[in-house]
Amino acid sequence: MCLLFLIAKLEVQRVRWGVRGNLQESESYTASNLIATGGTVSLVLYFVIWQSYVL
């Protein structure tokens, strides 16, 4: 359950950085968005693999 909340929090922050980086045309927010995307993808893949192992 904690993993889902962590993914949700990271996803909200990623979208916020993406919108802010797009509106301000800031490279730092855009880079943060890309890094957070990698983190979100890795957490989701871990969750999918873990669920398939448990079930």
Secondary structure by P-SEA (a helix, b strand, c coil): caaaaaaaaaaaaaaaaaaaaaaaccaaaaaaaaaaaaaaaaaaaaaaaaaaaac
